[in-house]
Amino acid sequence: MRMSELAGWAVRLEVLHVPDCPNLSPLLERLAQVTDLPVVTRVIESDEDAARLGMTGSPTLLVDGVDLFGVAGEGGLWCRVSVPPVEQLRAAITGLHPTPKGAP
């Protein structure tokens, strides 16, 4: 199921990653299979930025600012050993209750 219908909702997808992250491309490819929503990518190069932005390994997918696949307290510039499967990404994103654009 494509999630084009979420285009009318204010859902923000952001991927935080270290330079040359080997799992960035696989994650972006899987997200493209799941949703038509835009995905913002951001290179993180310091532990301070990683902590401030909620990066728990590279790549970190933030959905409306929340890392749905991270482990609490394990932030930093380390590489994750895997990327969530398409089914897990789909379930995580479709399980959201997004806010309509323009809603208070």
Summary of the structure (lengths in Angstrom):
residues: 104
radius of gyration: 13.5
end to end distance: 28.8
largest distance: 38.9
contacts: 274
relative contact order: 0.26
helix: 31%
strand: 24%
